[in-house]
């Protein structure tokens, strides 16, 4: 008996659960509903989140492995309605911006005055008008620093310097300036609203 595979039914994207059994059984999410928008996020530590939005019902859920797969968060206007837990960053926006930034590395970025003070205490020559070179970008979490950048001055440096993207400025002529500025403004606005 021969089997033929319909190319339309061939899986496009398959992800394995990276969390321990303590986090529960992961959700089994398929794309059989054309009204669903699905998003997946994973950081360098293997922490996973799955975003499911149903256009017909206008309902969104976020499954977060570390928080326990069995208890997804309902999302309404950027927050969980029952507990009022604000989501600072939009997972889809973060994933897109990280991908765009990785394509542009190394990325020149100017430090804020606060970052300059920290760098100078570590004997790094820095000023607000002297660009740092962003060598790597990654996401450290919604309530931590969001998107962070490795601005270590050289490979021979004795310590790695990591700075939140909200403390760096991108030149206005850079192609990612609008997207980065929008992320920074929205993150700062939501942090202030959440009183974090």
N, C-alpha and C positions, 0 to 999 in steps of 0.2 A: 504494500500500500504506500503510495507516495503522498506526501503532504506538500501543499503549496502554501506559501505565506503571502497573505495580502499585505502589500507594502504599507497600506494605510493603517494596518493594525500593528505594525512593528513598533516596539517601544522606542521612544526618542531619547528619553532621559531616565536613568535609573540610579537611585541613591540608596545606600545602605545606612542603617541606623548606627551612629557612632556613640550612643549613650548607653550607660549601664542598665541592667535590668531594673534597678531602683527607680528609673524614670518611667517605667511602664512600657506597654507595647506601643510602638509608633503607629501613627495613623496610616491607613492605606488610602491614598488619594489618587483618583484617576481623573482623566480629562474627558469623560464621556458626555458631559454637559457642555454644550457650546456657549452657555451663558456664564461659565466659570472663568475667572482669572486666577491663575496659580502663580505663586512666587516662592522661590527657595533661597535661603541664605545660609551660608556656613562660614565661620571665621577660621583663622589658622589654628585654633585650639580644638576644632571639630565640633563646636557648639552649633546646633542646627535649629532653624526655624522654618516653618512652612506657612505661607499666607494664602488663604482661600477667600475669594470674593465672588459672590453670586450676584450677577447683574440683575436678574429677575427680582430677587427679594431685597436687593441693596444691603445685604448682610455680609460682614467680613469676620473672619476668624483667624487668629494666629496661634499655631501650635508651636510650643517652645520646648525642646527636649529637656533642658536643664530644669524647667519648671514642672515637668511631668507631662508626658504626651497626652494623657487621658483628660486633662483639664485645659482645653483651648480657651483663649481669651477672645471674647466678643469685642469687636472694635467698632466704635461709633464716633465719627468725627475726631479720630486720632486718640481715643482713650477707651479704656475698659469701663463700661457704664456702671456696673455694680460697685466695684471697689474704687472707681475713680482713678485707677492707675494710668497716668499719662504716659503715652509712648513719646519719647523725645524725638527719635529719628524714624522716618518712614523706611522700612526695610528695603523696599524696591528702589527708592532714591539712593540709599546708601550703596546697594549692589551696583547700580548703574554708574554712580560717581566713582566708586573704587575701580571699576573696569576702565572707565575713561582716563582716570589718573594714571593707572598702571601702564596704559598705552603711551602716555606722555613722559614717563620717567627717563632720566632724571628731570625733575620739575623745579624751576627756580621759584623760591618763595621768600618773602621778606618777613622777618620776625616783628612781633609787637614789642613795645617797650618792656613789658613784663618778661617776655622771653629773652630779650637782650640782657636784662639784669641777671637772670638765671644763668645764661651762657657765660657772662663775664665772671660770675662767681666760680665758674668751673674753668676759668682761664682760657676761654674760647673768645677769639676776636669776633665781635659782633656789633652791628648797628642796625637801626631800622631801615637804612638805605642800602645795606649790603645784603644781597640775596644769599640765602642758604640753598643747598641742593637737597631736594627731597629724593631719597634713593629707594625707599619702600613706603607703601601705605598699607594700613590694615585697620580693621574695626575691632575696638576693644569693648564694645557694649554700649547700650543705650544710656545707662545711668553713669557710666564711667566718663570717658573723654570722647566718645563717638569715633569718628575717623581720626587716626593718628598718623604722623609722618616721621620717618627715620631721617633725621638731619645730621647724623654723625659726620663731623667734618672730614675725617680720613679713615682709611682702613686700619691705620696703626693707632687710632684713638684708644685710650684705656677704658672708656665707657661709651655706651650707646646713648645717643640723645634722641628722645622721642618727644614730639610736640603735637598737641591737639591741633587739628586743622583750623579750628576756630581762633587760634593764636598766630596764624600765619596770614600774610596778604599776598595775593597773586597779582601780577602786573595786569592792568586793564586791557592791554593788547593781546594777552594770552588767550587762545581759543577756549580754555576751560574757565576763564574768569567769570562769565555769567552763572554757570552751574555751581561753581565753588562758592561764590558770593551768596547765591540763593540758599545753599545748604547752610552756610555759616549764619546768615540772618535768621533762618527758620529755627535752627538749633538754639541760638541765643534767645529768641523770642519764646520758644517752648520751655527752655530752662527757667526763664524768668517767670513764666506763667505757672510752672510747676513748683516754683520756689525751691529749686534744687541748689 
